[in-house]
Amino acid sequence: MAEATSETGSETMHGAAREATPALPARALRGERPFFVYNEAELIAAVAAARAFWSGYSRPGFRLYYSVKSNPQPRLLQALRPHVDGFDVSSLAEARLIRNALPAATRMTWSGPAKTPRALRELPALRPEALHLDSFDEWLALGNDPTPRTLRLNLDGVPGHKLGFSRRELARLAARAPTGFIGLHAYLGRESFSREAFAAALAQARDVVLRHPDWFAEDGIFLGAGLPIREAVAAHPDIFAPDAFAPEPGGARVVHLECGRGLVQSCGSYAARVLSVKSTPEGRSVIIDGGLQHMASHLLSPRFGKESVRLAFFRGAEPLDAAAGEPARINGSLSLWHDVMIEGEPAPKDLKRGDWVAMSPTGAYGWTAASNQFLGPTPVSEYFRRVDGGFEDVTPPHLLSYHQAAAPE
Ligand SMILES: Cc1ncc(COP(=O)(O)O)c(C=O)c1O
């Protein structure tokens, strides 16, 4: 459902910069539900930035894939489709979503260890371009299925040993003399991209291909790059400067770059009403009608902390001035000590029950990755702000929580 253009927020430069005060839909601010807003202009800008970053040193022909797990909101998928080369899914539900919501020719790869027996049975209908295999057991389960496959490497130095083939798993595979892999897959980790990590991943991949040339029919590289949001990439040329990369030597290898957070995180804002403002021995403490039940984690970047976080405050549709405010801790409403969105950021001195706190960047791993069953939380709404400034209500029509199913609003 479309709504007229924004009533709050500042204009964006070229429609692309992240807004200091996010544009929020007036009808959402009149209501009580917490809500997410995804900004199309910022989404497009983030995809363009990821392409520019990568094409700075990749050979021509690389492809950019969107990692659906980071936010499978169907309107976002639709908006992304003209700007990316394909979608990487990590579950049967995501694969079906891509096939149901997007044109049949959409390219789709499949990573992650959730390849259930049912998922493998549905492969012929789902037609992924490649399955990134996570284990020897998956390889066995696939048997003679003709779906193209790659080998996901458990990278040296990357935390988490459950994902991909460790050297031991590779040894198990070697005993069965596999053939036909179309390349290698690796994920560098959450916001873990660096020149060194990238070079080490390529070196490890090259080592596997050199040791086992018979396994590979093609030598594609499928890389979950672990890029943070574009502002962080721009702010840290020491880590991310493309010209510092050595070009990857070799033939006409196609490099697929898979990105989740780096594409959608900066386009999202999340807003919730204030329930209480308390004075505590640790300072001012704000409790909002939201928190971890709507967000998979607090607002800090795992690598860059508060750097890209922005808070804005509203009374109705009116922005409140936080610059001259006092530090506060923004808590969620769950009775959990770690349900804290952020602390130490300035909030308006007169902030009170009923005001709104808007937080960004919250476009990735938000509502769709949260543990949204706890305490039967207030349901959220979702809005999409088109490039032309109009808002669409894109809240899914079905209920997402057991509590809501038992006692619909
Ligand atoms: C295999 C793989 N690819 C891509 C991603 C997306 O990562 P990010 O959001 O850091 O870009 C993940 C996240 O866990 C992943 O496991």
The ligand as a Tripos MOL2 file, in Angstrom:
@<TRIPOS>MOLECULE
LIG
   16    16     1     0     0
SMALL
NO_CHARGES

@<TRIPOS>ATOM
      1 C1         28.3510  -18.2590    3.4900 C.3       1 LIG1
      2 C2         27.9270  -16.8780    3.8350 C.ar      1 LIG1
      3 N1         27.8760  -15.9700    2.8480 N.ar      1 LIG1
      4 C3         27.4860  -14.7040    3.1060 C.ar      1 LIG1
      5 C4         27.1030  -14.3190    4.3650 C.ar      1 LIG1
      6 C5         26.6530  -12.9090    4.5590 C.3       1 LIG1
      7 O1         27.5390  -12.2580    5.3460 O.3       1 LIG1
      8 P1         27.5940  -10.6910    5.5210 P.3       1 LIG1
      9 O2         26.2700  -10.2470    6.0340 O.co2     1 LIG1
     10 O3         28.7060  -10.5360    6.5000 O.co2     1 LIG1
     11 O4         27.9140  -10.0880    4.1710 O.co2     1 LIG1
     12 C6         27.1640  -15.2320    5.4310 C.ar      1 LIG1
     13 C7         26.7950  -14.8260    6.7990 C.2       1 LIG1
     14 O5         26.8630  -15.5560    7.7660 O.2       1 LIG1
     15 C8         27.5940  -16.5560    5.1520 C.ar      1 LIG1
     16 O6         27.6510  -17.4810    6.1220 O.3       1 LIG1
@<TRIPOS>BOND
     1     1     2 1
     2     2     3 ar
     3     2    15 ar
     4     3     4 ar
     5     4     5 ar
     6     5     6 1
     7     5    12 ar
     8     6     7 1
     9     7     8 1
    10     8     9 2
    11     8    10 1
    12     8    11 1
    13    12    13 1
    14    12    15 ar
    15    13    14 2
    16    15    16 1
@<TRIPOS>SUBSTRUCTURE
     1 LIG1         1 GROUP 0 **** ****
